[in-house]
Amino acid sequence: MKEDPCFSELNKVRVTGEEFGDFDGYEIASMFKDERWIHKMFISEDPRTPETLANWIPEEFLERVR
């Protein structure tokens, strides 16, 4: 049984790590794949804009923005 993801839709999060770069954005979707959660991100400060990152980010590269 898989655990629930750490982030839900429209949580503001920070992407970290050399592989993806560092930026803040909003989580717009999540999926359990290859035994871990991955999240699709809006890279804009405004979640109503269509600009999104083209790939999914593994949860271990995300942290909540307060």
Secondary structure, DSSP 4 states (H G I P E B T S, - for coil): -PPPPS--TT-EEEE-STTT--EEEEEEEEEEETTEEEEEEE-SSSTTS--EEEEEEEGGGEEE--
